Amino acid sequence: MSDTKILGLRELKKRETRQAISDQATRLFIRRGFEQTTITEIAGAARVAKKTVTNYFPRKEDLAFDHHERFVAALAGIVAGRRPGESALAALRRVFMEAAARQDPLLGFTHDGFARMIVQSPTLVTRLRELLEQREKALARELAAETGDQGPVPQVVAAQLAAPYRVLLGRILELTLEGMDNPRIAEIVGEAARELFELMEPSLGSYAVR
């Protein structure tokens, strides 16, 4: 077997182990609560050593938000990858509507008690706020790089552009806790998003056009 294949198999095994740990952690968090579940219990459920858990997930909160890096980078990535002639606002609106239609978890769509697990844990609520702030800062950095403006404007614009994603994530969680199913939530949130992005068009529709 070639070195490349060996490395590929090792990487696959690492991803499988990481996913198994995350899956077991989420199951326990939903059943018992985030604060009440220990790393030792997660390691036992995943059949790995406690050190293996902490190697893959240095922070306990990362076991719940296991895609936090993608979440933080998402808005900046949308702007960086926008189409020719498309503004930052237009790109964010387009991607939001597409994500809502497919009920993307990165927008806040959840299942099996995940939303309740988050809102019932002060630690996870705080961590979610941190991730939202990091996501906005990443967007501001991308806007500054795209426009060449190192002043406060990219930061202010980033706060406005990120607002629909942040506010509607909260709305999705609220509706989920009320017992509404994801298809109906997608309809409600999609309608709200159209209104919000339309209101922002006059002031930001021509900002950062590629």
C-alpha positions as CSV (number, residue, x, y, z in Angstrom):
1,M,0.0,0.0,0.0
2,S,1.4,3.4,-0.9
3,D,2.2,6.1,1.6
4,T,-0.6,8.3,0.1
5,K,-3.2,5.5,0.6
6,I,-1.9,5.0,4.2
7,L,-2.2,8.7,4.9
8,G,-5.7,8.8,3.4
9,L,-6.9,5.9,5.5
10,R,-5.4,7.5,8.6
11,E,-7.2,10.7,7.9
12,L,-10.5,8.9,7.2
13,K,-10.1,7.0,10.6
14,K,-9.5,10.3,12.4
15,R,-12.6,11.9,10.8
16,E,-14.7,8.8,11.8
17,T,-13.4,8.9,15.3
18,R,-14.1,12.6,15.6
19,Q,-17.6,12.1,14.3
20,A,-18.3,9.2,16.6
21,I,-17.2,11.2,19.7
22,S,-19.3,14.2,18.6
23,D,-22.3,12.0,18.0
24,Q,-22.1,10.3,21.4
25,A,-21.6,13.7,23.1
26,T,-24.6,15.2,21.4
27,R,-26.7,12.2,22.4
28,L,-25.7,12.5,26.0
29,F,-26.1,16.3,26.1
30,I,-29.6,16.0,24.7
31,R,-30.6,13.3,27.2
32,R,-28.9,14.5,30.3
33,G,-28.0,18.2,29.7
34,F,-24.7,19.8,28.7
35,E,-23.5,20.7,32.2
36,Q,-24.5,17.4,33.7
37,T,-22.5,15.3,31.2
38,T,-18.8,14.7,31.8
39,I,-16.0,14.1,29.4
40,T,-15.4,10.7,31.0
41,E,-18.9,9.7,30.2
42,I,-18.5,10.8,26.6
43,A,-15.3,8.9,26.3
44,G,-16.9,5.8,27.6
45,A,-19.9,6.1,25.3
46,A,-17.6,6.6,22.3
47,R,-15.2,3.8,23.5
48,V,-12.1,6.0,23.4
49,A,-9.8,7.3,26.1
50,K,-10.6,10.6,27.8
51,K,-7.5,12.1,26.4
52,T,-8.7,11.2,22.9
53,V,-11.8,13.3,23.4
54,T,-9.8,16.3,24.6
55,N,-7.3,15.9,21.8
56,Y,-10.1,16.2,19.2
57,F,-12.2,18.7,21.2
58,P,-10.1,20.9,23.5
59,R,-13.2,22.7,24.7
60,K,-16.2,20.8,25.9
61,E,-18.5,23.3,24.1
62,D,-16.9,22.2,20.8
63,L,-18.5,18.8,21.3
64,A,-21.9,20.5,20.9
65,F,-20.8,23.0,18.2
66,D,-18.6,20.6,16.3
67,H,-18.8,22.6,13.1
68,H,-17.9,25.9,14.8
69,E,-15.0,26.7,12.4
70,R,-17.3,26.4,9.4
71,F,-19.9,28.5,11.2
72,V,-17.4,31.3,12.0
73,A,-16.0,31.4,8.5
74,A,-19.4,31.1,6.7
75,L,-20.3,34.8,6.0
76,A,-16.8,35.8,5.1
77,G,-16.6,32.9,2.7
78,I,-19.9,33.9,1.1
79,V,-18.6,37.4,0.4
80,A,-15.2,36.1,-0.8
81,G,-16.9,33.7,-3.2
82,R,-19.6,36.1,-4.5
83,R,-20.3,36.2,-8.3
84,P,-19.0,38.9,-10.7
85,G,-21.2,42.0,-10.4
86,E,-22.7,40.8,-7.1
87,S,-22.6,42.9,-4.0
88,A,-21.8,41.6,-0.5
89,L,-25.5,42.0,0.4
90,A,-26.8,40.3,-2.7
91,A,-24.5,37.3,-2.1
92,L,-25.5,37.0,1.5
93,R,-29.2,37.2,0.6
94,R,-28.9,34.6,-2.1
95,V,-27.0,32.1,0.0
96,F,-29.4,32.7,3.0
97,M,-32.4,31.9,0.8
98,E,-30.8,28.8,-0.6
99,A,-29.8,27.6,2.9
100,A,-33.2,28.2,4.3
101,A,-34.8,26.2,1.5
102,R,-32.7,23.2,2.3
103,Q,-33.1,23.8,6.1
104,D,-29.3,24.1,6.6
105,P,-28.1,23.4,10.2
106,L,-25.7,26.3,10.0
107,L,-28.7,28.6,9.8
108,G,-30.0,27.1,13.0
109,F,-32.2,24.3,11.8
110,T,-32.0,21.4,14.3
111,H,-33.7,18.2,15.3
112,D,-34.0,15.7,18.1
113,G,-33.9,18.2,20.9
114,F,-30.7,20.0,19.9
115,A,-32.3,23.4,20.1
116,R,-33.5,22.8,23.7
117,M,-30.1,21.5,24.6
118,I,-28.6,24.8,23.6
119,V,-31.0,27.2,25.2
120,Q,-31.1,25.2,28.5
121,S,-27.4,25.5,28.9
122,P,-25.9,28.9,30.0
123,T,-22.5,27.7,28.8
124,L,-23.7,26.9,25.3
125,V,-25.7,30.1,25.0
126,T,-22.6,32.0,25.9
127,R,-20.5,30.0,23.5
128,L,-23.0,30.7,20.7
129,R,-22.8,34.4,21.3
130,E,-19.0,34.2,21.1
131,L,-19.2,32.3,17.8
132,L,-21.7,34.9,16.4
133,E,-19.3,37.7,17.4
134,Q,-16.3,35.9,15.8
135,R,-18.3,35.3,12.6
136,E,-19.1,39.1,12.4
137,K,-15.5,40.0,12.9
138,A,-14.4,37.5,10.2
139,L,-16.9,39.2,7.8
140,A,-15.5,42.6,8.7
141,R,-12.0,41.5,8.0
142,E,-13.1,40.2,4.6
143,L,-14.9,43.4,3.7
144,A,-11.9,45.4,4.7
145,A,-9.7,43.3,2.5
146,E,-12.1,43.5,-0.4
147,T,-12.6,47.3,-0.2
148,G,-9.2,48.3,1.0
149,D,-10.9,50.3,3.8
150,Q,-9.1,49.8,7.1
151,G,-11.4,52.3,8.9
152,P,-14.6,51.5,10.9
153,V,-16.9,51.2,7.9
154,P,-16.3,47.5,7.2
155,Q,-17.0,46.8,10.9
156,V,-20.2,48.7,10.8
157,V,-21.3,47.2,7.5
158,A,-20.4,43.7,8.8
159,A,-22.6,44.2,11.8
160,Q,-25.6,45.1,9.6
161,L,-25.0,42.3,7.0
162,A,-24.6,39.7,9.7
163,A,-27.8,40.8,11.6
164,P,-30.3,38.9,9.5
165,Y,-28.3,35.7,10.0
166,R,-28.0,36.3,13.7
167,V,-31.6,37.4,14.4
168,L,-33.2,34.7,12.2
169,L,-31.0,32.0,13.8
170,G,-32.6,33.0,17.1
171,R,-36.1,32.9,15.5
172,I,-35.5,29.4,14.1
173,L,-34.5,28.2,17.6
174,E,-37.6,29.8,19.1
175,L,-40.0,28.3,16.5
176,T,-38.3,24.9,17.0
177,L,-38.9,25.0,20.7
178,E,-42.5,25.9,20.1
179,G,-42.8,22.6,18.2
180,M,-43.0,23.8,14.7
181,D,-41.5,21.6,12.0
182,N,-38.6,22.6,9.9
183,P,-40.5,23.0,6.5
184,R,-42.9,25.5,8.1
185,I,-40.0,27.3,9.9
186,A,-38.2,27.6,6.5
187,E,-41.3,29.3,5.0
188,I,-41.6,31.8,7.9
189,V,-37.9,32.5,8.0
190,G,-37.6,32.8,4.3
191,E,-40.4,35.4,4.2
192,A,-38.7,37.4,7.0
193,A,-35.4,37.2,5.3
194,R,-36.8,38.6,2.1
195,E,-38.2,41.6,4.0
196,L,-35.0,42.2,6.0
197,F,-32.7,42.0,3.0
198,E,-35.0,44.2,0.9
199,L,-34.9,46.9,3.6
200,M,-31.1,46.8,3.6
201,E,-30.9,47.2,-0.2
202,P,-31.1,51.0,-0.5
203,S,-28.2,51.6,1.9
204,L,-25.9,48.6,1.2
205,G,-26.9,47.3,-2.2
206,S,-24.0,49.0,-3.9
207,Y,-21.4,48.2,-1.3
208,A,-18.5,45.9,-2.2
209,V,-19.7,44.9,-5.6
210,R,-17.4,42.5,-7.3
